[in-house]
Amino acid sequence: MNDADASLPSSLVEATHAQFVAWLRDVAPYVHAHRGRTFVVAFGGELIEAGRLNALVHDLSLLHAMGIRLVIVHGSRPQVQAQLALKGLEARFAQGMRITDAAALECAKEASGEIRLDIEAAFSQGLPNTPMAHSKVRVVSGNFVTARPVGILDGVDFLHTGVVRKVDADAIRHALAADTIVLASPLGFSPTGEAFNLTMEDVATSIATAIRADKLILITDIDGVRDRAGKLYEELTIAQAENLLAADDADADSAFNLRFALRACRGGVQRVHVIPYALDGSVLIELFTHDGVGTMLSIEDLEALREATIDDVGGILKLLEPLEADGTLVKRPRELIEREIDRFTVLEHDGVIYGCAALYPFPESKMGEMAALTVHPSYQNYGDGARLLKRIEARAKAAGLEKLFVLTTRTAHWFLKRGFALADVDDLPVERKKLYNWQRRSQVLMKTI
């Protein structure tokens, strides 16, 4: 206990410690799921201008320490604007793109060079009593991106404005394998040695698809994808995103980011996250909490209500252990769950099991027992228990059963509200009646399905 804790009431200290331990245990599944994965994290120059670079670097350093491989792509729009203004030059745009003449290209080089050095300096911090203490993060940048000019569009010559032609994926993977963070600027180079001004979104998306990243994280000045009515979409599939764009129902900023997110998913990136830089710690919230923040685009629906497989045993055990410890559920050893895994149904979100239930049929009595109905405390009150119940009822009907029963010591009211009625031990199938635990004195509730 430190001096600060010593000045607090012991009950408050204990509650704080318990809350910390509970939180750390809750994020553990995400830590395991993300370890060894490759994420491309992209952010605009607006984040730097807002003074949030250090906080982001602290969070990215933490991800690196957890074994996540990182490619960072920065933008420089406001910094280029500032350089142009400083030199008394006018910024020119057409069709939503900057027209990069020779002077603007020099400004882009200066802005990117300064930002790159600031990022490298931020990752070099190691002061005691800061999030960077004991960190040893190495950052590598280079000519990973080959570019070509945009050319002339509708009579407008975009000069040194370019788009990504090719990414040296092997070089990036080699750098990541050496436990370094790769840093890419919004500049690309042609085989003839010319430099081109690129967009951060184009560079990030191209790199993510080229190296087959597990995630692309776009840290933006919006809080996620919204439609024109202002509705925020927390999750979207490719089909839903395409429909949103086809109907022209996304607001302008959302549509801009959504097009790059779609391109990444079509290119094989499993998840794309659009999150706000204005929220401190948005990357950590998005990656290590169930609901996250902003919008996540995925190749398919992330949430699955499905029958369990042998790979789910560990997740089910972790879910049941707290309820077994406090006596709510009867303890089930791993071996038993492994043998009976085909009886379980699970709720999964992005690889994390957060709900389960099991069906034990008694065909001769045309009855079935629903057992181990559990939803993680952090995800309760969203109707997931009812969803599991409906799935178990459907499985029971498909098996030709006519009644479903449960034995419970604490949650009878929940089942009563969902059509169950109090019953007697004598109403149980003969085989189940023989196994009834008279010491627990569980209530029997039954429902005709």
C-alpha positions as a Markdown table, in Angstrom:
| # | Residue | x | y | z |
|---|---|---|---|---|
| 1 | Met | 0.0 | 0.0 | 0.0 |
| 2 | Asn | 1.4 | 3.4 | -0.9 |
| 3 | Asp | 1.1 | 6.6 | 1.1 |
| 4 | Ala | -1.9 | 7.9 | -0.9 |
| 5 | Asp | -3.8 | 4.7 | -0.1 |
| 6 | Ala | -2.8 | 4.9 | 3.6 |
| 7 | Ser | -4.8 | 8.2 | 3.9 |
| 8 | Leu | -8.0 | 6.6 | 2.6 |
| 9 | Pro | -10.6 | 4.6 | 4.6 |
| 10 | Ser | -9.8 | 0.9 | 4.4 |
| 11 | Ser | -13.2 | 0.1 | 3.0 |
| 12 | Leu | -12.6 | 2.6 | 0.1 |
| 13 | Val | -9.1 | 1.2 | -0.5 |
| 14 | Glu | -10.5 | -2.4 | -0.6 |
| 15 | Ala | -13.2 | -1.3 | -3.0 |
| 16 | Thr | -10.7 | 0.5 | -5.3 |
| 17 | His | -8.4 | -2.6 | -5.3 |
| 18 | Ala | -11.4 | -4.9 | -6.1 |
| 19 | Gln | -12.5 | -2.6 | -8.9 |
| 20 | Phe | -9.0 | -2.6 | -10.4 |
| 21 | Val | -8.6 | -6.4 | -10.2 |
| 22 | Ala | -12.1 | -6.9 | -11.7 |
| 23 | Trp | -11.2 | -4.5 | -14.6 |
| 24 | Leu | -7.9 | -6.2 | -15.2 |
| 25 | Arg | -9.5 | -9.6 | -15.3 |
| 26 | Asp | -12.2 | -8.3 | -17.7 |
| 27 | Val | -9.6 | -7.1 | -20.2 |
| 28 | Ala | -7.5 | -10.3 | -20.1 |
| 29 | Pro | -9.5 | -12.0 | -22.9 |
| 30 | Tyr | -8.8 | -9.0 | -25.2 |
| 31 | Val | -5.1 | -9.0 | -24.3 |
| 32 | His | -4.9 | -12.7 | -25.3 |
| 33 | Ala | -6.9 | -12.1 | -28.5 |
| 34 | His | -4.7 | -9.2 | -29.6 |
| 35 | Arg | -1.3 | -10.5 | -28.8 |
| 36 | Gly | 0.8 | -11.2 | -31.9 |
| 37 | Arg | -1.7 | -9.3 | -34.2 |
| 38 | Thr | -0.8 | -6.6 | -36.6 |
| 39 | Phe | -2.6 | -3.2 | -36.4 |
| 40 | Val | -2.3 | -0.2 | -38.6 |
| 41 | Val | -3.1 | 2.9 | -36.7 |
| 42 | Ala | -3.6 | 6.1 | -38.6 |
| 43 | Phe | -4.3 | 9.6 | -37.4 |
| 44 | Gly | -4.4 | 13.1 | -38.9 |
| 45 | Gly | -2.3 | 16.1 | -38.2 |
| 46 | Glu | -5.4 | 17.5 | -36.3 |
| 47 | Leu | -4.6 | 15.2 | -33.4 |
| 48 | Ile | -1.1 | 16.6 | -33.1 |
| 49 | Glu | -2.3 | 20.1 | -33.5 |
| 50 | Ala | -4.7 | 19.4 | -30.6 |
| 51 | Gly | -1.8 | 18.4 | -28.3 |
| 52 | Arg | -2.8 | 14.8 | -28.0 |
| 53 | Leu | 0.3 | 13.1 | -29.5 |
| 54 | Asn | 1.9 | 12.2 | -26.2 |
| 55 | Ala | -1.2 | 10.6 | -24.8 |
| 56 | Leu | -1.6 | 8.5 | -28.0 |
| 57 | Val | 2.0 | 7.5 | -27.9 |
| 58 | His | 1.6 | 6.3 | -24.3 |
| 59 | Asp | -1.3 | 4.1 | -25.4 |
| 60 | Leu | 0.4 | 2.8 | -28.5 |
| 61 | Ser | 3.5 | 2.0 | -26.4 |
| 62 | Leu | 1.3 | -0.1 | -24.1 |
| 63 | Leu | -0.1 | -2.0 | -27.0 |
| 64 | His | 3.4 | -2.7 | -28.2 |
| 65 | Ala | 4.3 | -4.0 | -24.8 |
| 66 | Met | 1.4 | -6.4 | -25.0 |
| 67 | Gly | 2.9 | -8.0 | -28.1 |
| 68 | Ile | 0.8 | -6.1 | -30.7 |
| 69 | Arg | 2.6 | -5.3 | -33.9 |
| 70 | Leu | 2.1 | -1.7 | -34.9 |
| 71 | Val | 2.3 | 0.3 | -38.1 |
| 72 | Ile | 1.7 | 4.0 | -37.5 |
| 73 | Val | 0.6 | 6.4 | -40.3 |
| 74 | His | 0.3 | 10.1 | -39.6 |
| 75 | Gly | -1.3 | 12.9 | -41.6 |
| 76 | Ser | -0.2 | 16.5 | -41.9 |
| 77 | Arg | -3.0 | 18.6 | -43.5 |
| 78 | Pro | -3.2 | 21.4 | -40.9 |
| 79 | Gln | 0.6 | 21.5 | -40.7 |
| 80 | Val | 0.9 | 21.9 | -44.4 |
| 81 | Gln | -1.7 | 24.6 | -44.3 |
| 82 | Ala | 0.3 | 26.4 | -41.6 |
| 83 | Gln | 3.5 | 26.1 | -43.7 |
| 84 | Leu | 1.8 | 27.6 | -46.7 |
| 85 | Ala | 0.4 | 30.4 | -44.7 |
| 86 | Leu | 3.8 | 31.1 | -43.1 |
| 87 | Lys | 5.2 | 31.5 | -46.6 |
| 88 | Gly | 2.3 | 33.6 | -47.8 |
| 89 | Leu | 1.2 | 30.9 | -50.3 |
| 90 | Glu | -2.4 | 30.1 | -51.2 |
| 91 | Ala | -3.7 | 26.5 | -50.8 |
| 92 | Arg | -5.4 | 25.2 | -53.8 |
| 93 | Phe | -8.0 | 22.3 | -53.9 |
| 94 | Ala | -10.1 | 20.6 | -56.5 |
| 95 | Gln | -12.5 | 17.7 | -56.2 |
| 96 | Gly | -11.6 | 17.4 | -52.5 |
| 97 | Met | -7.9 | 17.0 | -53.1 |
| 98 | Arg | -5.0 | 19.4 | -52.7 |
| 99 | Ile | -3.3 | 20.6 | -55.8 |
| 100 | Thr | 0.4 | 20.1 | -54.9 |
| 101 | Asp | 2.7 | 22.4 | -56.8 |
| 102 | Ala | 6.4 | 22.6 | -56.1 |
| 103 | Ala | 6.0 | 25.0 | -53.2 |
| 104 | Ala | 3.2 | 23.0 | -51.6 |
| 105 | Leu | 5.3 | 19.8 | -51.9 |
| 106 | Glu | 8.2 | 21.5 | -50.0 |
| 107 | Cys | 5.7 | 22.4 | -47.3 |
| 108 | Ala | 4.4 | 18.9 | -47.2 |
| 109 | Lys | 8.0 | 17.6 | -46.8 |
| 110 | Glu | 8.8 | 20.0 | -44.1 |
| 111 | Ala | 5.5 | 19.2 | -42.2 |
| 112 | Ser | 6.0 | 15.4 | -42.5 |
| 113 | Gly | 9.7 | 15.6 | -41.4 |
| 114 | Glu | 8.8 | 17.6 | -38.3 |
| 115 | Ile | 5.9 | 15.3 | -37.4 |
| 116 | Arg | 8.1 | 12.2 | -37.9 |
| 117 | Leu | 10.7 | 13.6 | -35.6 |
| 118 | Asp | 8.1 | 14.5 | -33.0 |
| 119 | Ile | 6.7 | 11.0 | -33.0 |
| 120 | Glu | 10.1 | 9.4 | -32.7 |
| 121 | Ala | 10.9 | 11.7 | -29.9 |
| 122 | Ala | 7.7 | 10.8 | -28.1 |
| 123 | Phe | 8.4 | 7.1 | -28.4 |
| 124 | Ser | 11.9 | 7.7 | -26.9 |
| 125 | Gln | 10.6 | 9.0 | -23.6 |
| 126 | Gly | 11.4 | 7.0 | -20.5 |
| 127 | Leu | 11.0 | 9.2 | -17.5 |
| 128 | Pro | 10.2 | 7.4 | -14.2 |
| 129 | Asn | 6.6 | 7.6 | -12.9 |
| 130 | Thr | 5.2 | 8.1 | -16.5 |
| 131 | Pro | 3.5 | 5.6 | -18.8 |
| 132 | Met | 6.7 | 5.4 | -20.8 |
| 133 | Ala | 8.9 | 4.3 | -17.9 |
| 134 | His | 11.0 | 1.2 | -18.7 |
| 135 | Ser | 9.7 | 1.3 | -22.3 |
| 136 | Lys | 12.2 | 0.4 | -25.0 |
| 137 | Val | 10.4 | 1.2 | -28.3 |
| 138 | Arg | 12.2 | 1.4 | -31.5 |
| 139 | Val | 10.6 | 3.2 | -34.5 |
| 140 | Val | 11.6 | 2.5 | -38.1 |
| 141 | Ser | 10.5 | 4.6 | -41.1 |
| 142 | Gly | 11.6 | 4.5 | -44.7 |
| 143 | Asn | 10.6 | 4.5 | -48.4 |
| 144 | Phe | 8.0 | 1.7 | -48.0 |
| 145 | Val | 5.5 | 3.4 | -50.4 |
| 146 | Thr | 5.8 | 3.7 | -54.1 |
| 147 | Ala | 3.5 | 6.3 | -55.6 |
| 148 | Arg | 2.3 | 7.6 | -58.9 |
| 149 | Pro | 0.7 | 11.0 | -59.8 |
| 150 | Val | -3.0 | 11.5 | -59.7 |
| 151 | Gly | -2.5 | 13.2 | -63.1 |
| 152 | Ile | -5.1 | 15.4 | -64.8 |
| 153 | Leu | -8.7 | 15.0 | -63.8 |
| 154 | Asp | -11.5 | 16.9 | -65.5 |
| 155 | Gly | -8.9 | 19.3 | -66.9 |
| 156 | Val | -7.2 | 19.9 | -63.5 |
| 157 | Asp | -3.5 | 19.0 | -63.2 |
| 158 | Phe | -2.9 | 17.9 | -59.6 |
| 159 | Leu | 0.9 | 18.1 | -60.2 |
| 160 | His | 2.7 | 16.4 | -57.2 |
| 161 | Thr | -0.4 | 15.0 | -55.6 |
| 162 | Gly | -0.2 | 11.3 | -55.8 |
| 163 | Val | -1.8 | 7.9 | -54.9 |
| 164 | Val | -0.2 | 4.8 | -53.6 |
| 165 | Arg | 1.0 | 2.4 | -56.4 |
| 166 | Lys | 2.7 | -0.3 | -54.3 |
| 167 | Val | 3.7 | -1.0 | -50.8 |
| 168 | Asp | 6.9 | -2.9 | -49.8 |
| 169 | Ala | 5.0 | -5.4 | -47.6 |
| 170 | Asp | 8.0 | -7.7 | -47.1 |
| 171 | Ala | 10.1 | -4.8 | -45.7 |
| 172 | Ile | 7.4 | -3.8 | -43.3 |
| 173 | Arg | 6.8 | -7.4 | -42.1 |
| 174 | His | 10.6 | -7.8 | -41.6 |
| 175 | Ala | 10.7 | -4.6 | -39.5 |
| 176 | Leu | 7.7 | -5.7 | -37.4 |
| 177 | Ala | 9.2 | -9.1 | -36.9 |
| 178 | Ala | 12.3 | -7.3 | -35.4 |
| 179 | Asp | 9.9 | -5.9 | -32.7 |
| 180 | Thr | 10.0 | -2.4 | -34.0 |
| 181 | Ile | 7.1 | 0.0 | -34.7 |
| 182 | Val | 6.9 | 1.0 | -38.4 |
| 183 | Leu | 6.2 | 4.7 | -39.1 |
| 184 | Ala | 4.9 | 5.9 | -42.4 |
| 185 | Ser | 4.4 | 9.5 | -43.6 |
| 186 | Pro | 1.9 | 10.7 | -46.2 |
| 187 | Leu | 4.6 | 10.8 | -48.9 |
| 188 | Gly | 5.4 | 8.4 | -51.6 |
| 189 | Phe | 8.2 | 8.1 | -54.1 |
| 190 | Ser | 8.3 | 7.1 | -57.8 |
| 191 | Pro | 10.9 | 4.8 | -59.4 |
| 192 | Thr | 12.4 | 8.0 | -60.9 |
| 193 | Gly | 12.9 | 9.5 | -57.5 |
| 194 | Glu | 10.0 | 12.0 | -57.5 |
| 195 | Ala | 8.2 | 12.7 | -54.3 |
| 196 | Phe | 4.4 | 12.8 | -54.1 |
| 197 | Asn | 2.0 | 14.2 | -51.5 |
| 198 | Leu | -0.5 | 11.5 | -50.5 |
| 199 | Thr | -3.4 | 11.3 | -48.2 |
| 200 | Met | -3.0 | 9.6 | -44.8 |
| 201 | Glu | -6.1 | 7.5 | -45.4 |
| 202 | Asp | -4.8 | 6.2 | -48.8 |
| 203 | Val | -1.4 | 5.3 | -47.2 |
| 204 | Ala | -2.9 | 3.6 | -44.2 |
| 205 | Thr | -5.5 | 1.6 | -46.2 |
| 206 | Ser | -2.9 | 0.5 | -48.8 |
| 207 | Ile | -0.4 | -0.6 | -46.1 |
| 208 | Ala | -3.1 | -2.5 | -44.1 |
| 209 | Thr | -4.3 | -4.4 | -47.2 |
| 210 | Ala | -0.7 | -5.1 | -48.4 |
| 211 | Ile | 0.5 | -6.6 | -45.1 |
| 212 | Arg | -2.9 | -8.3 | -44.4 |
| 213 | Ala | -3.2 | -6.4 | -41.1 |
| 214 | Asp | -5.7 | -7.7 | -38.6 |
| 215 | Lys | -7.1 | -4.2 | -37.9 |
| 216 | Leu | -7.0 | -0.7 | -39.4 |
| 217 | Ile | -7.7 | 2.0 | -36.8 |
| 218 | Leu | -8.6 | 5.4 | -38.2 |
| 219 | Ile | -8.3 | 8.0 | -35.4 |
| 220 | Thr | -10.3 | 10.9 | -36.8 |
| 221 | Asp | -12.0 | 14.2 | -35.9 |
| 222 | Ile | -15.4 | 12.5 | -36.0 |
| 223 | Asp | -16.8 | 10.2 | -33.3 |
| 224 | Gly | -17.7 | 7.4 | -35.7 |
| 225 | Val | -19.9 | 6.8 | -38.7 |
| 226 | Arg | -23.2 | 8.7 | -38.6 |
| 227 | Asp | -26.1 | 9.0 | -41.0 |
| 228 | Arg | -27.6 | 12.3 | -42.1 |
| 229 | Ala | -30.1 | 12.1 | -39.2 |
| 230 | Gly | -27.2 | 11.9 | -36.7 |
| 231 | Lys | -27.5 | 8.2 | -35.8 |
| 232 | Leu | -24.2 | 6.7 | -34.7 |
| 233 | Tyr | -23.5 | 3.2 | -36.0 |
| 234 | Glu | -21.4 | 1.2 | -33.5 |
| 235 | Glu | -21.0 | -1.7 | -35.8 |
| 236 | Leu | -21.4 | -2.2 | -39.6 |
| 237 | Thr | -20.9 | -5.1 | -41.9 |
| 238 | Ile | -19.6 | -4.6 | -45.5 |
| 239 | Ala | -23.1 | -5.0 | -46.8 |
| 240 | Gln | -24.6 | -2.4 | -44.4 |
| 241 | Ala | -21.8 | 0.1 | -45.2 |
| 242 | Glu | -22.3 | -0.3 | -48.9 |
| 243 | Asn | -26.1 | 0.2 | -48.5 |
| 244 | Leu | -25.4 | 3.4 | -46.4 |
| 245 | Leu | -23.2 | 4.8 | -49.1 |
| 246 | Ala | -25.4 | 3.7 | -52.0 |
| 247 | Ala | -28.4 | 5.5 | -50.4 |
| 248 | Asp | -26.2 | 8.6 | -49.8 |
| 249 | Asp | -27.4 | 8.5 | -46.2 |
| 250 | Ala | -24.0 | 9.0 | -44.5 |
| 251 | Asp | -22.9 | 12.5 | -43.6 |
| 252 | Ala | -20.0 | 13.9 | -45.6 |
| 253 | Asp | -17.2 | 13.2 | -43.1 |
| 254 | Ser | -18.5 | 9.7 | -42.3 |
| 255 | Ala | -18.8 | 8.8 | -46.0 |
| 256 | Phe | -15.2 | 9.9 | -46.6 |
| 257 | Asn | -13.8 | 7.6 | -43.9 |
| 258 | Leu | -16.3 | 4.8 | -44.7 |
| 259 | Arg | -15.0 | 4.5 | -48.2 |
| 260 | Phe | -11.5 | 3.9 | -47.0 |
| 261 | Ala | -12.8 | 1.5 | -44.4 |
| 262 | Leu | -14.7 | -0.5 | -47.0 |
| 263 | Arg | -11.7 | -0.6 | -49.3 |
| 264 | Ala | -9.6 | -2.1 | -46.4 |
| 265 | Cys | -12.2 | -4.7 | -45.6 |
| 266 | Arg | -12.6 | -5.7 | -49.3 |
| 267 | Gly | -8.8 | -6.0 | -49.3 |
| 268 | Gly | -8.8 | -8.6 | -46.5 |
| 269 | Val | -8.5 | -6.5 | -43.3 |
| 270 | Gln | -10.9 | -8.2 | -40.8 |
| 271 | Arg | -11.8 | -5.1 | -38.8 |
| 272 | Val | -11.6 | -1.3 | -39.4 |
| 273 | His | -12.3 | 1.1 | -36.5 |
| 274 | Val | -13.3 | 4.7 | -36.9 |
| 275 | Ile | -12.8 | 6.4 | -33.6 |
| 276 | Pro | -12.4 | 10.0 | -32.3 |
| 277 | Tyr | -9.1 | 11.6 | -31.2 |
| 278 | Ala | -11.0 | 14.0 | -29.0 |
| 279 | Leu | -11.7 | 11.2 | -26.5 |
| 280 | Asp | -8.6 | 10.5 | -24.4 |
| 281 | Gly | -7.7 | 6.8 | -24.6 |
| 282 | Ser | -10.2 | 6.0 | -27.4 |
| 283 | Val | -7.8 | 3.4 | -28.8 |
| 284 | Leu | -7.7 | 1.5 | -25.5 |
| 285 | Ile | -11.5 | 1.8 | -25.0 |
| 286 | Glu | -12.1 | 0.5 | -28.5 |
| 287 | Leu | -9.8 | -2.5 | -28.2 |
| 288 | Phe | -10.4 | -3.6 | -24.6 |
| 289 | Thr | -14.1 | -3.0 | -23.8 |
| 290 | His | -17.2 | -4.8 | -25.1 |
| 291 | Asp | -19.0 | -1.7 | -26.5 |
| 292 | Gly | -15.9 | 0.2 | -27.5 |
| 293 | Val | -16.3 | 3.7 | -29.0 |
| 294 | Gly | -16.9 | 5.0 | -32.5 |
| 295 | Thr | -17.7 | 2.6 | -35.3 |
| 296 | Met | -16.3 | -0.8 | -36.2 |
| 297 | Leu | -16.6 | -2.2 | -39.7 |
| 298 | Ser | -16.2 | -5.9 | -40.2 |
| 299 | Ile | -16.3 | -8.4 | -43.0 |
| 300 | Glu | -19.1 | -10.2 | -41.2 |
| 301 | Asp | -21.3 | -9.7 | -38.1 |
| 302 | Leu | -19.0 | -9.8 | -35.0 |
| 303 | Glu | -21.7 | -11.1 | -32.6 |
| 304 | Ala | -22.6 | -14.7 | -32.9 |
| 305 | Leu | -25.2 | -16.8 | -31.1 |
| 306 | Arg | -24.0 | -20.3 | -31.9 |
| 307 | Glu | -23.5 | -23.8 | -30.7 |
| 308 | Ala | -20.3 | -24.3 | -28.7 |
| 309 | Thr | -17.2 | -26.1 | -29.9 |
| 310 | Ile | -14.3 | -27.6 | -28.0 |
| 311 | Asp | -12.3 | -24.4 | -28.5 |
| 312 | Asp | -14.9 | -22.6 | -26.3 |
| 313 | Val | -14.3 | -24.7 | -23.2 |
| 314 | Gly | -11.8 | -22.1 | -21.7 |
| 315 | Gly | -14.2 | -19.2 | -22.3 |
| 316 | Ile | -17.1 | -21.1 | -20.8 |
| 317 | Leu | -15.1 | -22.0 | -17.7 |
| 318 | Lys | -14.0 | -18.4 | -17.2 |
| 319 | Leu | -17.6 | -17.3 | -17.4 |
| 320 | Leu | -19.0 | -19.9 | -15.0 |
| 321 | Glu | -16.2 | -19.7 | -12.3 |
| 322 | Pro | -17.5 | -16.6 | -10.4 |
| 323 | Leu | -21.0 | -18.0 | -10.2 |
| 324 | Glu | -19.7 | -21.4 | -9.1 |
| 325 | Ala | -17.6 | -19.7 | -6.4 |
| 326 | Asp | -20.5 | -17.9 | -4.9 |
| 327 | Gly | -22.8 | -21.0 | -5.0 |
| 328 | Thr | -25.1 | -19.7 | -7.7 |
| 329 | Leu | -24.2 | -22.6 | -10.0 |
| 330 | Val | -23.0 | -26.1 | -9.3 |
| 331 | Lys | -19.3 | -26.5 | -10.1 |
| 332 | Arg | -18.5 | -28.2 | -13.4 |
| 333 | Pro | -14.9 | -29.5 | -13.9 |
| 334 | Arg | -13.2 | -28.9 | -17.2 |
| 335 | Glu | -13.4 | -32.6 | -18.1 |
| 336 | Leu | -17.2 | -32.6 | -17.7 |
| 337 | Ile | -17.6 | -29.5 | -19.9 |
| 338 | Glu | -15.3 | -31.0 | -22.6 |
| 339 | Arg | -17.5 | -34.2 | -22.6 |
| 340 | Glu | -20.7 | -32.2 | -22.8 |
| 341 | Ile | -19.6 | -29.3 | -25.0 |
| 342 | Asp | -22.2 | -30.2 | -27.7 |
| 343 | Arg | -24.9 | -29.4 | -25.2 |
| 344 | Phe | -23.8 | -25.7 | -24.8 |
| 345 | Thr | -24.8 | -22.6 | -26.7 |
| 346 | Val | -22.6 | -19.6 | -26.5 |
| 347 | Leu | -22.8 | -15.8 | -27.2 |
| 348 | Glu | -19.6 | -14.5 | -28.7 |
| 349 | His | -18.5 | -11.0 | -29.5 |
| 350 | Asp | -15.2 | -10.5 | -31.5 |
| 351 | Gly | -13.7 | -13.7 | -30.2 |
| 352 | Val | -14.8 | -13.3 | -26.5 |
| 353 | Ile | -17.4 | -15.6 | -25.0 |
| 354 | Tyr | -19.7 | -13.5 | -22.8 |
| 355 | Gly | -22.8 | -15.8 | -22.4 |
| 356 | Cys | -23.7 | -19.4 | -22.4 |
| 357 | Ala | -26.4 | -22.0 | -21.6 |
| 358 | Ala | -26.7 | -25.7 | -21.9 |
| 359 | Leu | -29.5 | -28.1 | -22.8 |
| 360 | Tyr | -29.8 | -31.6 | -21.2 |
| 361 | Pro | -32.5 | -33.6 | -22.9 |
| 362 | Phe | -34.6 | -36.4 | -21.3 |
| 363 | Pro | -36.2 | -37.8 | -24.4 |
| 364 | Glu | -38.4 | -40.5 | -22.7 |
| 365 | Ser | -40.1 | -37.8 | -20.7 |
| 366 | Lys | -40.1 | -35.3 | -23.6 |
| 367 | Met | -38.5 | -32.8 | -21.3 |
| 368 | Gly | -35.2 | -30.9 | -21.2 |
| 369 | Glu | -33.2 | -29.1 | -18.6 |
| 370 | Met | -31.7 | -25.7 | -19.3 |
| 371 | Ala | -28.6 | -25.3 | -17.1 |
| 372 | Ala | -25.6 | -22.9 | -16.7 |
| 373 | Leu | -27.5 | -19.9 | -18.1 |
| 374 | Thr | -24.9 | -17.2 | -17.7 |
| 375 | Val | -24.2 | -13.7 | -19.1 |
| 376 | His | -21.1 | -11.8 | -18.0 |
| 377 | Pro | -22.0 | -9.0 | -15.5 |
| 378 | Ser | -20.6 | -6.3 | -17.8 |
| 379 | Tyr | -23.0 | -7.3 | -20.6 |
| 380 | Gln | -26.2 | -7.8 | -18.7 |
| 381 | Asn | -29.4 | -5.9 | -19.1 |
| 382 | Tyr | -29.2 | -6.0 | -22.9 |
| 383 | Gly | -31.6 | -9.0 | -23.4 |
| 384 | Asp | -28.8 | -11.5 | -24.0 |
| 385 | Gly | -30.2 | -13.9 | -21.3 |
| 386 | Ala | -33.5 | -14.0 | -23.1 |
| 387 | Arg | -31.8 | -14.6 | -26.4 |
| 388 | Leu | -30.0 | -17.6 | -25.0 |
| 389 | Leu | -33.3 | -18.9 | -23.5 |
| 390 | Lys | -35.0 | -18.6 | -26.9 |
| 391 | Arg | -32.1 | -20.5 | -28.6 |
| 392 | Ile | -32.3 | -23.3 | -26.0 |
| 393 | Glu | -36.1 | -23.5 | -26.5 |
| 394 | Ala | -35.5 | -23.8 | -30.2 |
| 395 | Arg | -33.0 | -26.6 | -29.7 |
| 396 | Ala | -35.4 | -28.3 | -27.4 |
| 397 | Lys | -38.3 | -28.1 | -29.9 |
| 398 | Ala | -36.0 | -29.4 | -32.6 |
| 399 | Ala | -35.2 | -32.4 | -30.4 |
| 400 | Gly | -38.9 | -33.2 | -30.0 |
| 401 | Leu | -39.1 | -32.0 | -26.4 |
| 402 | Glu | -42.3 | -30.5 | -25.1 |
| 403 | Lys | -41.2 | -29.0 | -21.7 |
| 404 | Leu | -38.2 | -27.1 | -20.5 |
| 405 | Phe | -37.3 | -27.0 | -16.8 |
| 406 | Val | -34.6 | -25.2 | -14.7 |
| 407 | Leu | -33.3 | -25.6 | -11.2 |
| 408 | Thr | -32.3 | -22.4 | -9.5 |
| 409 | Thr | -31.6 | -21.0 | -6.0 |
| 410 | Arg | -31.5 | -17.3 | -6.8 |
| 411 | Thr | -33.1 | -16.3 | -10.1 |
| 412 | Ala | -36.6 | -17.8 | -10.0 |
| 413 | His | -38.2 | -14.4 | -10.6 |
| 414 | Trp | -36.4 | -14.0 | -13.9 |
| 415 | Phe | -37.8 | -17.3 | -15.2 |
| 416 | Leu | -41.3 | -16.6 | -13.9 |
| 417 | Lys | -41.3 | -13.4 | -16.0 |
| 418 | Arg | -40.5 | -15.5 | -19.0 |
| 419 | Gly | -43.3 | -18.0 | -18.9 |
| 420 | Phe | -42.0 | -20.6 | -16.4 |
| 421 | Ala | -44.1 | -21.7 | -13.5 |
| 422 | Leu | -43.2 | -23.2 | -10.2 |
| 423 | Ala | -43.1 | -27.0 | -10.1 |
| 424 | Asp | -42.2 | -29.8 | -7.7 |
| 425 | Val | -39.3 | -32.1 | -7.6 |
| 426 | Asp | -41.7 | -34.9 | -8.3 |
| 427 | Asp | -42.5 | -33.3 | -11.7 |
| 428 | Leu | -38.9 | -33.9 | -12.9 |
| 429 | Pro | -38.0 | -36.8 | -15.1 |
| 430 | Val | -37.1 | -39.9 | -13.1 |
| 431 | Glu | -33.5 | -39.8 | -14.0 |
| 432 | Arg | -33.1 | -36.1 | -13.0 |
| 433 | Lys | -35.1 | -36.6 | -9.8 |
| 434 | Lys | -32.6 | -39.1 | -8.6 |
| 435 | Leu | -29.8 | -36.5 | -9.0 |
| 436 | Tyr | -31.6 | -33.7 | -7.2 |
| 437 | Asn | -29.4 | -32.1 | -4.6 |
| 438 | Trp | -31.6 | -31.8 | -1.4 |
| 439 | Gln | -28.9 | -29.8 | 0.3 |
| 440 | Arg | -29.1 | -27.0 | -2.3 |
| 441 | Arg | -32.9 | -27.2 | -2.3 |
| 442 | Ser | -33.1 | -25.6 | -5.7 |
| 443 | Gln | -36.5 | -24.3 | -6.9 |
| 444 | Val | -38.0 | -26.2 | -9.9 |
| 445 | Leu | -39.5 | -24.1 | -12.7 |
| 446 | Met | -41.1 | -25.5 | -15.8 |
| 447 | Lys | -42.4 | -24.2 | -19.1 |
| 448 | Thr | -44.3 | -25.9 | -21.9 |
| 449 | Ile | -42.7 | -25.1 | -25.2 |
